[in-house]
Amino acid sequence: MRIIGEHRQGDVNLASKGTGEVTIEETYTYIVEADSKTDNRLYVSQCPGLPIVGVSRSAGGLAVCKSISGQRRQENPIIWDFTCSFSSEFWGEARNTSILTLFPKINRVANRKHTRVI
């Protein structure tokens, strides 16, 4: 089993909850070739190279994989399309913490005052 492609499609969403907390959500799509058309769903979703839920970070490193959804192609049952969703919203103690405080380098850039030079 292997990843045979990554779609260029995907999206990003930046949102504020009104408290100044910014949440980043991203999606990525992958094409996976299974070993057999009888491979079960869970096995194929564990393909090496696919993100791991709760562990893998997005390309920018600011969001963690929160879900993976796969669909087998009807016309070719060994090919699967996976959509992987990432979010910067952390669970547990950091749930109410702004992404800017978790990543200080971004916080410095976000808080930098810009002055116009003429």
matplotlib code that plots the C-alpha trace (Angstrom):
import matplotlib.pyplot as plt

x = [0.0, 1.3, 0.4, 0.4, -0.6, -1.7, -4.4, -3.6, -7.0, -7.4, -8.4, -7.4, -9.7, -8.6, -11.2, -11.5, -14.0, -14.3, -11.8, -8.7, -8.1, -7.3, -8.0, -6.4, -8.1, -6.6, -7.5, -5.2, -6.2, -4.2, -4.6, -3.8, -3.3, -4.3, -2.6, -5.9, -9.6, -10.3, -8.1, -10.4, -11.0, -9.0, -6.0, -5.9, -6.4, -3.1, -1.1, 2.5, 2.7, -0.8, -1.1, -1.8, -4.8, -3.7, 0.0, 0.8, 1.1, 0.1, 2.7, 2.9, 3.3, 0.5, -2.3, -2.6, -4.5, -8.0, -9.6, -9.0, -11.8, -11.4, -13.5, -12.9, -13.2, -16.1, -14.4, -11.1, -11.6, -7.9, -7.7, -8.8, -9.2, -8.4, -9.2, -7.2, -8.4, -6.1, -6.9, -4.9, -7.5, -5.9, -7.8, -7.3, -5.4, -4.4, -8.0, -8.5, -5.0, -4.5, -2.4, -0.2, 0.8, 1.7, 4.0, 5.9, 7.6, 4.3, 3.2, 6.2, 5.3, 1.6, 2.3, 5.0, 4.0, 4.4, 5.5, 5.3, 8.6, 8.5]
y = [0.0, 3.5, 7.1, 7.7, 11.3, 14.4, 16.6, 20.3, 21.1, 21.8, 24.8, 26.9, 28.8, 31.4, 32.3, 34.3, 33.5, 37.2, 36.8, 37.4, 33.6, 32.6, 29.1, 27.7, 24.9, 23.2, 20.2, 18.1, 15.3, 12.2, 9.3, 5.9, 2.6, -0.3, -3.7, -5.5, -4.6, -6.6, -4.5, -3.2, 0.5, 0.8, -0.9, 1.5, 4.6, 3.6, 3.9, 5.0, 8.7, 9.6, 12.0, 10.4, 11.8, 13.7, 13.5, 14.8, 18.6, 20.4, 21.7, 25.0, 23.3, 25.2, 22.7, 19.0, 16.3, 16.0, 13.6, 11.4, 10.5, 8.0, 6.9, 4.0, 4.7, 2.8, 2.4, 1.1, -0.4, -0.4, 3.4, 5.5, 9.3, 10.6, 14.0, 14.9, 17.8, 19.8, 22.3, 24.5, 24.2, 22.2, 20.1, 19.9, 22.6, 24.6, 24.6, 28.3, 29.4, 31.5, 30.0, 33.1, 32.3, 28.7, 29.8, 32.9, 33.6, 34.3, 36.3, 38.6, 39.2, 39.6, 42.2, 44.1, 47.7, 48.8, 52.3, 53.9, 55.3, 58.1]
z = [0.0, -0.9, -1.5, -5.2, -5.2, -3.4, -4.9, -5.2, -3.9, -0.2, 1.8, 4.8, 7.2, 9.7, 12.2, 15.4, 18.2, 19.1, 22.0, 19.9, 19.7, 16.1, 14.9, 11.8, 9.9, 6.8, 4.6, 2.4, 0.0, -0.8, -3.3, -1.8, -3.7, -1.6, -1.9, -2.6, -3.2, -0.1, 2.2, 5.0, 5.6, 8.8, 7.3, 4.3, 6.5, 8.2, 5.0, 5.6, 4.7, 5.6, 8.6, 12.0, 13.9, 17.0, 16.1, 12.6, 12.0, 8.8, 6.3, 8.1, 11.5, 13.2, 13.1, 14.2, 12.3, 13.7, 11.2, 8.2, 5.9, 3.0, 0.1, -2.2, -5.9, -7.4, -10.8, -9.3, -5.8, -4.9, -5.2, -2.3, -1.9, 1.6, 3.0, 6.1, 8.3, 10.6, 13.3, 15.6, 18.3, 21.0, 23.5, 27.3, 29.1, 26.1, 24.7, 25.6, 24.7, 21.6, 18.9, 19.1, 22.7, 21.7, 18.9, 20.2, 16.9, 15.3, 18.4, 17.9, 14.2, 15.0, 17.7, 15.8, 15.2, 11.6, 11.0, 7.6, 6.4, 3.9]

ax = plt.figure().add_subplot(projection="3d")
ax.plot(x, y, z, "-o")
ax.set_aspect("equal")
plt.show()
